[in-house]
Amino acid sequence: MNENKKLFLLEEDITYLNHGSFGACPKVIFEDYQNWQIRLEKQPVQFLTEELYSALKKSRESLSLFLGCDQDEVLFFQNPTTAISNIIYNLDLNPGDEVLMTDHEYGALVRAWNEWGKKVKVHIKYANVTLPLKSKDKFFEDISSKISSKTKVLFLSHITSPTGLVFPIKDIIDFAKERKIITIVDGAHVPGHIDLHLHSLDCDFYTGAIHKWMCGPKGVSFLFVKKEHQKWIKPIIYSWGKDGDDPERSEFLQDFQWQGTRDMSAFLTIPEVINFFKINIESFQGHSKKLILNSREQFQRVLGTHPISKGDDFLGQMISFPLPKSIDGNLKDLLWENHNIEIPIFEWNKEKFIRLSIHIYNDQKDIDSLMNALRSII
Ligand SMILES: Cc1ncc(COP(=O)(O)O)c(C=O)c1O
């Protein structure tokens, strides 16, 4: 077995090629998570009214250092959906205003935007990103050409879910900001996957999952809120806030941190998660990307379809490849049941895609097993 796989709780005899969906948690991080839960239960009152807040602060400090922002600009959420929903329900737009996003956004969030849009009569518009993605100028043109005086919000994935593409978002964010358009970035797949410096990116809001590529336990994500917006972004759930036990000076943090009794242990693992990243993941990222770039050629040979990106710039540690139209609808089940391979198949824009993820516990052998299995099925 791959040596790195021994660091994880993953079952030994499966070929796990779907890190992108829910990550996978290493043993040391999971132990740290359970230790926090045990500490809580040993003295619940002391923990939840005192110890918790200094531990949350440590997590915020290490995460903000890692993300290139200030410690009082990050809030913890269980997942990106709750983080983005919290922004959506604070927006004060007028009927007829528009929210612009690409046609590659995560389906659950597209649904969240549309449900809200129907209620407040705000139009949700889509910019088609031309495929294959091969230049950042074309990407910029595809989106900027859809911006009008009605556009009030730009919502963009930094790494897309169904198509596994790294979007070159900096120029379009700057363009939107010059026009006073609120910029919200869905970076669910970004932390631990590609470099991120939030102050340099300079968007208004950014969410990322820590339980995906950073390998945190499930239920730890963040929302970055630029300081100038902290006055009007309020929690969907109000609890004690400044009248509670949280010693923070910022009412913004107090309002968000305590949302009724809950287990925040996953948030408290962040220093351990970052430590694991630095020791075990960071130096491996280039290698994982190389495996992904090589797999693009293998996919093309085995599937006979064409890649949706060109060059090295738009791929990280995931790749989505179009399946031939003739392929069986149950490919995912066949790969799992007959070959012990866990890999997702997505339908996007009426086409089916297979999405490969590579993390430190994967190697070329895993990719070869996938290609051999695909050959035997097609
Ligand atoms: C691009 C993107 N955004 C948002 C999410 C939302 O994640 P969750 O369902 O955990 O909130 C995901 C999940 O995979 C994603 O891939």
The ligand as a MOL file (V3000), in Angstrom:
LIG
                    3D

  0  0  0     0  0            999 V3000
M  V30 BEGIN CTAB
M  V30 COUNTS 16 16 0 0 0
M  V30 BEGIN ATOM
M  V30 1 C -17.5600 24.3440 -5.7620 0
M  V30 2 C -18.3260 23.9140 -4.5390 0
M  V30 3 N -18.9790 24.8410 -3.8440 0
M  V30 4 C -19.6710 24.5490 -2.7370 0
M  V30 5 C -19.7280 23.2720 -2.2660 0
M  V30 6 C -20.6020 23.0590 -1.0900 0
M  V30 7 O -20.2410 22.1730 -0.1800 0
M  V30 8 P -21.2740 21.7570 0.9580 0
M  V30 9 O -22.3480 20.9540 0.3310 0
M  V30 10 O -20.4230 20.9780 1.8740 0
M  V30 11 O -21.7930 23.0170 1.5570 0
M  V30 12 C -19.0540 22.2410 -2.9430 0
M  V30 13 C -19.0880 20.8510 -2.4780 0
M  V30 14 O -18.5240 19.9440 -3.0010 0
M  V30 15 C -18.3370 22.5830 -4.1210 0
M  V30 16 O -17.6940 21.6540 -4.8330 0
M  V30 END ATOM
M  V30 BEGIN BOND
M  V30 1 1 1 2
M  V30 2 1 2 3
M  V30 3 2 2 15
M  V30 4 2 3 4
M  V30 5 1 4 5
M  V30 6 1 5 6
M  V30 7 2 5 12
M  V30 8 1 6 7
M  V30 9 1 7 8
M  V30 10 2 8 9
M  V30 11 1 8 10
M  V30 12 1 8 11
M  V30 13 1 12 13
M  V30 14 1 12 15
M  V30 15 2 13 14
M  V30 16 1 15 16
M  V30 END BOND
M  V30 END CTAB
M  END
